[in-house]
Amino acid sequence: MAFTNDEVLAGLAELVTDETGIDSSEVALEKSFTDDLDIDSISMMTIVVNAEEKFGVTIPDDEVKNLKTVADAVNFIVAGQE
């Protein structure tokens, strides 16, 4: 089942909230994981692993550094479903 951008955004917001306690309403497409949401590399890896399980995609470790914003992650996950 393919997820829409909105579904991926909502799912990521839920994962970020579970990992960091940041309110899901703070997780928006234009937000930077490190600069705006203050997510460290360890929390980011946990979010990535959980996102892989939730959305059935693989996010290679060398790609994680390219996921700077929430939009980057949403777009990568949506594209990875094909």
Secondary structure, DSSP 8 states (H G I E B T S, - for coil): ----HHHHHHHHHHHHHHHH---GGG--TT-BTTTTT---HHHHHHHHHHHHHHHT----HHHHTT--BHHHHHHHHHHHT-
